[in-house]
Amino acid sequence: MRKYPERERAQILRDLIAATPGDEGKWFAAAKEAGQREVAGELANQSPCDPKTLTRAARDFAEKDPGFALTAGLAALRWLSAGYGYEVSSADVWAAYSHTMTAAEHLGRRDEVRQRIRAFVANNGFVAQVLRSELGLGGQQRRKTAKSGGANGTKAPALRRAC
């Protein structure tokens, strides 16, 4: 930003995003830090973004900007359901779900958001396994022993790395 004081921060960010097609999700944190939350939300849904980064945003903004927190949390759960993330545990899934639902409650949209989450995680591997009983997806949630790692003894299979 110092090298280009005559240029608007938002325009610099847009130029950087345009220079990396297909990697828009990698610019989520930069957009969020620049105060461009609407742009950050669009980026989080445009291409894979690290679910843990999205979950932290949902946590940090749940009260001060629940709309943005909801967007970030839903994106985190969607990317987790699609198999993105690095060393994801059941604790990561629960954190994403919990912070997303906190934002939804602040917006008075708890039931609607729960149904949206249910729709995109249903029968979708690890995330569905972790949230099965919470979302009423049916079937038994299998719990692994503590030796298998992760919080509550459950750890995701190898997932694709995002961002």
Buried (B, 14 or more C-beta within 10 A) or exposed (E): EEEEEEEEEEEBBBEEBEEEEEBBBBBBBBBBEBEBBEBBBBBBBBBBBBBBBBBBBBBBBBEEBBBBBBBBBBBBBBBBBBBBBBEBBBBBBBBBBBBBBBBBBBBEBBEEBBEBBBEBBBEBBBBBBBBBEBBEBEEEBEEBEEEEEBBBBBBBEEBEEBB
